[in-house]
Amino acid sequence: MGKFSAAKKVVLDYFEAMEACSPDQCAAVLKKFVSESYFFRGVYPFEEQYGAEDVAAAFWKPLKQSLGHMQRRMDVFLGGYNKYGDQEIWVLSTGNFMGLFDRDWPGIKSTAKMNCLRYTEFHCVEKGKITKTTLFVDILGFMQMAGVNPLPPQTGKFFVYPGPRMHNGLLFEDAPEAEGQKTMRLINRLCAEEPEYVDERADTLDYTGMTEGEIQYIKNCKRYFADDMIWYGPCGIGASYTLLRYTKQHATPFNDGLSNYRFNGHLVRVAEGEFGGFFGWPNLTNTPAGGYLGMVGSNQPVNMRVVDVYWRRGDRLAENWVYIDFLYWFKQQGLDLLERTNSILNP
């Protein structure tokens, strides 16, 4: 048995029980698998919750009431030691919750049709119990699939994102330790926490139409990302394919539209095999300079909660699934998108 097998089994058994239970049984399922001091972090409007009863009432029961016959469709599943947690074992899962959208959630009009909710979940497992969970879901993406689009046109393309190209993301059996260490080192370099190395690859990219600033940004990214990388961004930005399009469709609007950037660090960073991920609470602080996601500029610093999940192919990151708690980001600027949507569509 590997180092992370027992923790993975706890989480997999929890997933199975939660998928099989009725909405009214969610609290009982949680009580079976979580500790008495269980702590939950969720995107807005779920926020921080304590204990099985409150977590079930805030998130799981309403979701399962709304998304009938809900399935968890996993694309990545891994376990690992938290870089910042003194031998804490965390289990990461990312994919989609899929079901029949038969009841409004949360204030979004139901469609009676299939709908998907992107998710990434981090679980800390200690002494056979889940003690901490951080769960990011893409509510804006759920809204768009239900025919509601509260934001201006996206620079990328949002859709039901696929899992890893090689279908190798479900690490039910522990992966070789050296592979996880290699993935962690690469993510650490990306986060400027380990020494750099010289990139000696021939540069064959066509920079036609790129600004000098964009070219320099791409050359910096080439140290970490494959030229044909895929960035699966949150709804509001959308996905981009190739390093060149990622720069045009995400990095440039992000860097131009936000100022006073500050990195606050991560709470959890794990890696196993060719996969890894992290989250912060919050990761970033920035000030809207104007235009980003259609928002006007302001002098108010706002926080961003972000999740990144990576697939490493060789010595570069080839695919990146990203979540940003945009509802929280907008809320800090005085705009509650859920409240506004509900007031318009459910007067």
C-alpha positions as CSV (number, residue, x, y, z in Angstrom):
1,M,0.0,0.0,0.0
2,G,1.3,3.4,-0.9
3,K,1.7,6.5,1.3
4,F,-1.6,8.0,0.1
5,S,-3.7,4.9,-0.5
6,A,-5.6,5.0,2.8
7,A,-6.4,8.7,2.5
8,K,-7.5,8.2,-1.1
9,K,-9.8,5.3,0.0
10,V,-11.5,7.5,2.6
11,V,-12.2,10.2,0.0
12,L,-13.4,7.7,-2.7
13,D,-15.7,6.1,-0.2
14,Y,-17.0,9.5,0.8
15,F,-17.6,10.4,-2.9
16,E,-19.5,7.1,-3.5
17,A,-21.7,7.6,-0.4
18,M,-22.5,11.3,-1.2
19,E,-23.4,10.4,-4.8
20,A,-25.8,7.7,-3.7
21,C,-27.5,9.5,-0.9
22,S,-30.7,11.6,-1.0
23,P,-30.5,15.4,-0.3
24,D,-31.9,14.8,3.2
25,Q,-29.1,12.2,3.9
26,C,-26.2,14.6,3.1
27,A,-25.5,15.6,6.7
28,A,-25.5,11.9,7.8
29,V,-23.0,11.0,5.1
30,L,-20.7,13.9,6.1
31,K,-20.9,12.9,9.7
32,K,-19.7,9.4,8.8
33,F,-16.6,10.7,7.0
34,V,-15.6,14.0,8.5
35,S,-14.1,15.0,11.9
36,E,-16.1,16.8,14.6
37,S,-14.0,19.9,14.0
38,Y,-14.6,19.7,10.2
39,F,-13.8,23.0,8.4
40,F,-15.1,23.8,4.9
41,R,-14.1,26.6,2.5
42,G,-16.3,27.2,-0.5
43,V,-16.6,29.9,-3.2
44,Y,-19.1,32.7,-2.8
45,P,-22.0,32.4,-1.6
46,F,-21.1,29.3,0.4
47,E,-17.9,30.7,2.1
48,E,-16.5,29.2,5.3
49,Q,-18.6,26.6,7.2
50,Y,-18.0,24.5,10.3
51,G,-19.3,21.0,10.9
52,A,-21.3,18.5,8.9
53,E,-24.7,20.0,9.4
54,D,-23.8,23.5,8.3
55,V,-21.9,22.2,5.2
56,A,-24.8,20.0,4.2
57,A,-27.3,22.8,4.6
58,A,-25.2,25.4,2.8
59,F,-23.9,23.4,-0.2
60,W,-24.7,19.7,-0.6
61,K,-28.4,19.5,0.1
62,P,-29.4,22.5,-2.1
63,L,-27.1,21.2,-5.0
64,K,-28.5,17.7,-4.9
65,Q,-32.1,19.0,-4.7
66,S,-31.4,21.0,-7.9
67,L,-29.2,18.7,-9.9
68,G,-31.2,15.5,-10.1
69,H,-29.4,12.1,-10.5
70,M,-26.2,13.9,-9.9
71,Q,-23.0,12.2,-11.0
72,R,-19.4,13.1,-10.1
73,R,-17.4,12.9,-13.3
74,M,-13.7,12.9,-12.2
75,D,-10.9,13.8,-14.6
76,V,-8.0,14.1,-12.1
77,F,-7.6,12.4,-8.7
78,L,-4.4,12.4,-6.7
79,G,-2.9,12.4,-3.2
80,G,0.1,14.1,-1.8
81,Y,1.8,15.9,1.1
82,N,1.0,19.5,1.4
83,K,4.1,21.6,0.7
84,Y,3.1,23.9,3.6
85,G,1.5,21.4,5.9
86,D,4.1,19.4,7.8
87,Q,3.2,15.9,6.4
88,E,-0.5,16.8,5.9
89,I,-2.0,14.5,3.3
90,W,-4.4,16.1,0.9
91,V,-6.5,14.4,-1.8
92,L,-7.3,16.5,-4.9
93,S,-10.2,15.8,-7.3
94,T,-11.3,17.8,-10.3
95,G,-14.0,17.3,-12.9
96,N,-17.7,18.0,-13.3
97,F,-20.9,17.4,-11.3
98,M,-23.5,16.4,-13.9
99,G,-27.2,16.0,-13.6
100,L,-30.7,17.2,-14.5
101,F,-31.2,20.8,-13.6
102,D,-34.7,20.4,-12.3
103,R,-34.8,23.0,-9.5
104,D,-33.4,26.6,-9.3
105,W,-29.9,26.9,-7.8
106,P,-28.8,29.3,-6.4
107,G,-31.5,31.7,-7.9
108,I,-30.6,30.4,-11.4
109,K,-33.7,29.3,-13.2
110,S,-33.9,25.5,-13.8
111,T,-34.0,24.1,-17.3
112,A,-35.1,20.5,-16.8
113,K,-32.1,19.6,-19.0
114,M,-28.6,18.3,-18.3
115,N,-26.2,20.7,-16.8
116,C,-22.6,20.5,-15.6
117,L,-20.9,22.2,-12.7
118,R,-17.1,22.3,-12.9
119,Y,-15.4,21.6,-9.5
120,T,-12.1,21.0,-7.9
121,E,-12.0,19.7,-4.3
122,F,-9.1,19.4,-1.9
123,H,-9.5,17.2,1.2
124,C,-7.2,16.9,4.2
125,V,-7.3,13.4,5.7
126,E,-6.1,12.8,9.2
127,K,-6.5,9.6,11.2
128,G,-9.1,8.2,8.8
129,K,-11.3,11.3,8.7
130,I,-11.6,14.3,6.4
131,T,-10.8,17.3,8.6
132,K,-10.7,20.2,6.1
133,T,-12.2,20.7,2.6
134,T,-11.8,23.4,0.0
135,L,-14.3,23.2,-2.8
136,F,-14.2,25.5,-5.8
137,V,-17.1,25.3,-8.3
138,D,-17.6,27.4,-11.5
139,I,-21.0,28.9,-10.9
140,L,-20.7,31.3,-13.8
141,G,-20.1,28.3,-16.1
142,F,-23.2,26.6,-14.7
143,M,-25.2,29.8,-15.4
144,Q,-23.9,30.0,-19.0
145,M,-24.8,26.3,-19.7
146,A,-28.3,27.1,-18.3
147,G,-28.7,30.0,-20.8
148,V,-27.7,32.9,-18.5
149,N,-24.7,34.9,-19.3
150,P,-24.3,37.9,-16.9
151,L,-20.9,39.0,-18.3
152,P,-19.7,40.6,-21.6
153,P,-18.2,38.4,-24.3
154,Q,-15.2,36.3,-23.2
155,T,-11.7,36.5,-24.6
156,G,-11.4,32.7,-24.6
157,K,-13.9,30.0,-25.1
158,F,-15.9,28.3,-22.3
159,F,-17.3,24.8,-22.8
160,V,-17.4,21.5,-21.0
161,Y,-13.7,21.0,-20.6
162,P,-12.1,17.6,-21.2
163,G,-9.8,15.8,-18.8
164,P,-6.1,15.2,-19.6
165,R,-5.4,14.3,-23.2
166,M,-3.8,11.0,-22.3
167,H,-6.7,10.0,-19.9
168,N,-4.1,9.4,-17.2
169,G,-5.3,11.7,-14.4
170,L,-7.1,9.2,-12.1
171,L,-4.3,8.1,-9.7
172,F,-6.2,5.5,-7.7
173,E,-2.9,3.7,-7.2
174,D,0.0,5.7,-5.9
175,A,2.3,7.0,-8.6
176,P,6.2,6.7,-8.4
177,E,7.4,9.3,-5.9
178,A,10.1,10.7,-8.2
179,E,7.5,11.7,-10.7
180,G,5.5,13.7,-8.2
181,Q,8.7,15.4,-7.0
182,K,9.5,16.4,-10.6
183,T,6.0,17.9,-11.0
184,M,6.3,19.7,-7.7
185,R,9.7,21.2,-8.6
186,L,8.3,22.5,-11.8
187,I,5.3,24.1,-10.1
188,N,7.6,25.6,-7.5
189,R,9.7,27.2,-10.2
190,L,6.5,28.6,-11.8
191,C,5.7,30.1,-8.4
192,A,9.3,31.5,-8.2
193,E,10.0,29.2,-5.1
194,E,12.9,27.2,-6.6
195,P,16.0,28.1,-8.7
196,E,15.6,28.6,-12.4
197,Y,17.4,26.8,-15.2
198,V,18.4,27.8,-18.7
199,D,15.9,27.0,-21.4
200,E,18.0,25.7,-24.4
201,R,15.0,24.7,-26.6
202,A,15.0,26.2,-30.1
203,D,12.3,28.9,-30.3
204,T,10.2,28.2,-33.4
205,L,7.1,30.3,-32.4
206,D,5.8,32.9,-34.8
207,Y,5.4,36.1,-32.9
208,T,3.7,38.0,-35.7
209,G,1.2,40.5,-34.3
210,M,2.6,40.3,-30.8
211,T,3.8,43.3,-28.8
212,E,7.3,43.4,-27.3
213,G,5.8,42.9,-23.9
214,E,3.8,39.9,-25.0
215,I,6.9,38.3,-26.7
216,Q,8.9,38.7,-23.5
217,Y,6.0,37.2,-21.5
218,I,5.9,34.2,-23.8
219,K,9.6,33.6,-23.6
220,N,9.4,33.6,-19.8
221,C,6.4,31.2,-19.9
222,K,8.3,28.8,-22.2
223,R,10.4,27.9,-19.2
224,Y,7.3,26.2,-17.6
225,F,4.7,25.7,-20.3
226,A,4.6,23.7,-23.5
227,D,4.2,25.6,-26.7
228,D,0.9,23.7,-27.3
229,M,-0.3,24.1,-23.8
230,I,-4.1,24.3,-23.0
231,W,-5.3,26.7,-20.4
232,Y,-8.9,25.8,-19.2
233,G,-9.8,29.1,-17.6
234,P,-12.9,29.9,-15.6
235,C,-16.1,31.1,-17.2
236,G,-15.8,34.8,-17.7
237,I,-12.4,34.2,-19.4
238,G,-12.7,30.8,-21.1
239,A,-10.1,28.4,-22.4
240,S,-7.1,29.1,-24.7
241,Y,-5.1,26.7,-26.8
242,T,-1.3,27.3,-27.4
243,L,0.9,29.6,-25.5
244,L,0.5,32.3,-28.1
245,R,-3.3,32.4,-27.7
246,Y,-3.1,32.0,-24.0
247,T,-1.1,35.2,-23.9
248,K,-3.5,37.1,-26.2
249,Q,-6.7,35.8,-24.7
250,H,-5.9,35.7,-21.0
251,A,-2.5,37.0,-19.9
252,T,-2.6,40.3,-21.7
253,P,-6.2,41.3,-20.7
254,F,-5.3,40.2,-17.1
255,N,-2.1,42.2,-16.9
256,D,-3.6,45.3,-18.6
257,G,-6.9,45.2,-16.7
258,L,-5.5,44.7,-13.2
259,S,-2.9,46.8,-11.3
260,N,-1.1,46.7,-8.0
261,Y,-0.7,42.9,-8.2
262,R,0.3,41.1,-5.0
263,F,0.8,37.4,-4.6
264,N,-0.3,36.2,-1.1
265,G,0.9,32.7,-1.3
266,H,-0.8,29.3,-1.2
267,L,-2.4,27.3,1.7
268,V,-2.1,23.9,0.0
269,R,0.1,22.7,-2.9
270,V,0.3,19.0,-3.7
271,A,1.7,16.8,-6.5
272,E,1.6,13.2,-7.5
273,G,2.8,11.6,-10.7
274,E,2.5,14.0,-13.5
275,F,-0.3,16.0,-11.8
276,G,-0.4,18.7,-9.2
277,G,-2.4,21.7,-7.9
278,F,-2.7,24.4,-5.4
279,F,-5.1,27.0,-3.9
280,G,-4.8,30.1,-1.8
281,W,-7.3,31.9,0.4
282,P,-6.8,34.4,-1.2
283,N,-4.0,33.8,-3.7
284,L,-3.9,37.3,-5.1
285,T,-4.8,40.9,-4.4
286,N,-5.1,43.4,-7.3
287,T,-6.9,46.6,-8.2
288,P,-9.2,46.8,-11.3
289,A,-7.6,49.3,-13.7
290,G,-10.7,49.2,-15.9
291,G,-12.1,47.0,-18.6
292,Y,-11.3,43.6,-17.1
293,L,-14.4,41.3,-17.4
294,G,-16.3,44.5,-18.4
295,M,-15.8,46.2,-15.0
296,V,-14.9,49.8,-14.6
297,G,-11.7,50.8,-12.9
298,S,-11.5,51.6,-9.2
299,N,-9.0,52.4,-6.5
300,Q,-10.2,49.5,-4.3
301,P,-7.9,46.5,-3.9
302,V,-9.8,43.2,-4.2
303,N,-8.8,39.6,-3.5
304,M,-8.8,36.6,-5.8
305,R,-9.2,33.1,-4.7
306,V,-7.7,30.8,-7.3
307,V,-7.2,27.1,-8.0
308,D,-4.7,25.7,-10.5
309,V,-4.5,22.0,-11.5
310,Y,-1.7,20.9,-13.8
311,W,-0.7,18.1,-16.1
312,R,3.1,17.9,-16.6
313,R,4.2,16.3,-19.9
314,G,7.9,15.7,-19.8
315,D,9.6,18.8,-18.5
316,R,6.8,21.3,-19.2
317,L,3.2,21.9,-18.1
318,A,0.9,20.9,-20.9
319,E,-2.6,21.4,-19.5
320,N,-3.9,23.7,-16.8
321,W,-7.4,23.7,-15.2
322,V,-8.1,27.0,-13.5
323,Y,-10.8,28.3,-11.1
324,I,-11.3,31.8,-9.9
325,D,-14.0,32.8,-7.5
326,F,-15.3,35.6,-9.7
327,L,-18.5,35.9,-7.8
328,Y,-16.4,36.8,-4.7
329,W,-14.2,39.1,-6.8
330,F,-17.3,41.0,-8.1
331,K,-19.0,41.0,-4.7
332,Q,-16.0,42.9,-3.2
333,Q,-16.6,45.6,-5.8
334,G,-20.3,46.0,-4.9
335,L,-21.8,43.8,-7.6
336,D,-23.6,40.6,-6.5
337,L,-24.1,38.7,-9.7
338,L,-26.3,36.1,-8.2
339,E,-28.5,38.7,-6.6
340,R,-28.7,40.7,-9.8
341,T,-29.5,37.6,-11.9
342,N,-32.2,36.4,-9.5
343,S,-33.9,39.9,-9.4
344,I,-34.0,40.0,-13.2
345,L,-35.0,36.4,-14.0
346,N,-37.1,35.7,-10.9
347,P,-38.9,39.1,-10.3
